[in-house]
Amino acid sequence: MKQLIYITLFAFGSLVAQETEPKRTFVQEGDLIHFNEYHDNGELSQTGYFLEGKNHGVWVSFDRQGVKRSKGVFSKGKKVDRWFFWNEGVLLEVDYKDNVVQSAIKWRNAELLASKDE
């Protein structure tokens, strides 16, 4: 009887752990692996690529409602180039070189003038 209780608790604990794990997909595209992670409500949480096990290329993250929160570029695991972070009407623009912040600008009341989805 004691073993049955332990088995039941273990099985239940495993199911609960699976439900709290975010859904992730990995798709091989040449040398790169395209990665998507989803919030528990099904909305995309983040998307990007891996190269040799490290973040590489453009990465984008979203909140639970699907609103873009950040966009930037990795080069073999290091943040490079210009990154953008959106939070409650404020845009933070950060320039990186080899994972080190080179400059940062905080924009308030930023308005969308033009957009081109890539």
Buried (B, 14 or more C-beta within 10 A) or exposed (E): EEEEEEEEEEEEEEEEEEEEEEEEEEEEEEEBBBBBBBBEEEEBBBBBBBBEEEBBBEBBBBEEEEEEBBBBBBBEEBBBBBBBBBEEEEBBBBBBEEEEEEEEEEEEEEEEEEEEEE
